[in-house]
Amino acid sequence: MIHDGIRTGEYTDYADAARTHGLTRARITQIMGLLLLAPDIQEDVLALRFPAGREPVTERHLRHVFGHPIWADQRREWRPIKKRGETEAADALRRAEAGR
């Protein structure tokens, strides 16, 4: 949406998009960086489930992954992060269920 908005002239740049959406330019840049992830990694990230406030995979984790322009390299970097994130998310969900 934002990328398309810049391309079509809806926003002049990331700073304009950030103002429109009440975000900082830095945050928009972080979000847009996620578009550099291989499509299957984007799907994995969207499929993560965890209790609110217990995000096992953060943008900071992903920044290291999308820093690699080759998708095969991204996948190699993503695998251990995904595994750790899934384990932490499952543990957090079990704790949340036990606390109910």
N, C-alpha and C positions, 0 to 999 in steps of 0.2 A: 504494500500500500504506500508506504512512505517513499520507497525507491521509485515507484511508478508516479507518485505525486511530484517528485522532483523532475523526473523525465518529461512529464506532461505540462509542467509549469504551474501546477497547483501550489507547490512550494518552491521558493527560489533556491534553497539549499538546506542542509541539515539544521542549521541554526533556526531558519524559518519554521521548519517542521517541528523542531523542539519547542519553540514558543507556542505554536498552535496547539500542541498536545500537552503543554505544561511540564515539559521535561528539559533537562539540560542538554546542550549540544553534545557533551561527553557521553551522556546516557544514550542518545540517539546513535552516536557512533558505535557504541558497544552493541546495541541492538542490531544495527546494520551489519556489523561484523559477523553475526550469526548466519547471515546469508551466504557466507563463504564456506560454510560447512557442507560436506558431502550430503546429498539428499537423504541417504539412509541414516546418517548421524542426526540430522534434523528430526527425522521421524522418531528415532530413539529418544531424543531429548523431550519431544512432545508427549511421548508415551510414559515418561517417568511418573510414578505416583508416590506421594509422600504426604505426611501430615503438614499442615500449614506451619511455616516457620522452621521447618526441618529440611530445607533444600539440600540434598546430598550432592548435587552437581550444580555449581554456580557458573556465572558468566566468566569468572576468573579462571575456573578449570577449563572452560571451553576456549578461552583466548589462546591458550597454549596449543590447542588442537587446530583452530582455524588459522593459526600462524603458519601452518604448512600449506602451501598452495596445491600440492599433489594429494588427491583424495586418498590414495593408498597409504600415504604417510599419515594423513589425518586418522584413518581407520586404525592404524598401528598405535597411534597415541591415544585414541579414544577407548580402545578395548579395556585397559586397566582402570580408566576413570569410570567407564560404564559399570564394570564389575563391582568396583568399590561403591559406587552410587547405588546400585541395585541392592547390595548387601546392607548398606546403611539405611536405605529407604524401607526395606523389609523389616529390619530391626526396629526402626522408629514406628512403623505401622503396628507391629506386635505390641510394643510398649503402650501405644495409644489405645489399642483395643483392650489391653489388660487393665488400663486405668479407668475404663468406663464403668 
